Amino acid sequence: MSKLVADDLLFPVDASARQVARDLFAAVEHLPIISPHGHTEPRWYAENSHFPDPAQLLVVPDHYIFRMLFSQGVRLEELGVPTLDGSAVETDGRKIWRLFADRYYLFRGTPTRLWLDYTFLNLFGLSEPLGPATADFYYDTIAELLHRDDYRPRALYERFNIEAISTTDGALDDLKWHAKIRESGWKGRVVPAYRPDAVVDPDFDGFAGSLDRLGQVSGCDTVNWQGYLDAHRARRAYFKSFGATSTDHGHATANTANLSGSEAAALYDRVRGGTADASQRKLFRAQMLTEFARMSVDDGLVMQIHPGSWRNHSGPVHKRFGCDKGFDIPTRTDYVGALKPLLDAVGTAPGLSVIVFTLDETSYARELAPLAGVYPALKLGPAWWFHDSPEGMRRFREMTTETAGFYNTVGFNDDTRAFPSIPARHDVARRVDCAFLAGLVCEHRLREDEAHELAHDLAYGLAKRAYRL
């Protein structure tokens, strides 16, 4: 047993259930990883350069880490987080790492601690706990390994046993890094996902200019409504040419609308002209979710909706450091009423797959599981973001299985920017699911052979099928 990661991590305390969980996990532990939604950089795989120092790899880009440290009085500048105006921040990786190590105790009991301990042990061979006394030893060990060729991005992709990974790319992205991956002849499967928020949400900075650029890159006239829709169709086709199988939509709410063609065109004119008020901008975002669902019926791209985050909640931090700096906060989210216009339009359309996520756990049993349990188009995304913890994953299974079952869910995705944590996140998810299935077996609600089939599907098969990978 390791000092960092126990063999029976997250397995039941009851001896009989624990043995069933062990058996289930042993059968799925080494399955290939399907990572169908995340935020790693395609540039890493394209250039295949050495990763930077340990702090730049593991601390500076990870909002899970720096939001906790910030909550305890550590300034983002001290952690090397870049400012928008280019003003000075800490650049000494060892100093940042020592600051992190001195406060590693803050992560006790969190999923971040699980992921990091797993990464330290299984990727870097570090078995002693991280703390002030071991900070330099950790830093030096990791830094030395990162200079080796078997720690370059493509080598790690292969070591992690990743079968396919999806990046998340804006609608205006030229996908040059994906093109470079393809031209290199490397066999790793890295595909883009179409994220059009910046040309859908009128409240995005530079929205009008982004619409102009959308027209330029698509060759369509985005001055008018039909040209705007055609531009999205053209960009989706372009993404598909690089292997994309999904779209992603990070709206603040799950609101959808189903306006007539003339109503939608008039609304677009107001949005395009900058005269739409707050309610009209909200309606436009809602209409576009339904339009994208219709496009998915036509082109087969799986649609993901990630609503319910008040993004960049701290105005001063957003102004100084920009987006994705740990201040995205969950909000209450309606789904039954919000999704009804979309579901009325295409909810029973053959072949449509809409994967819905939530940060509002109260909606699982009350709204999302009943919806996914009857509408053919809907599937439930796994516990997400603030809730991709052992507790959150258990709650997800407990609150959704009774109504939606297992096969209206889509397995696990890691949704991470932290590339080294991918195996850790999948390991935790597989352990939690095996523990849940073991409980059903010991309660005589599931045969053990069925549990083995389910364990395989939850770890691998569902994600591969749901995302058409």
Summary of the structure (lengths in Angstrom):
residues: 469
radius of gyration: 22.6
end to end distance: 35.6
largest distance: 67.8
contacts: 1572
relative contact order: 0.14
helix: 53%
strand: 7%
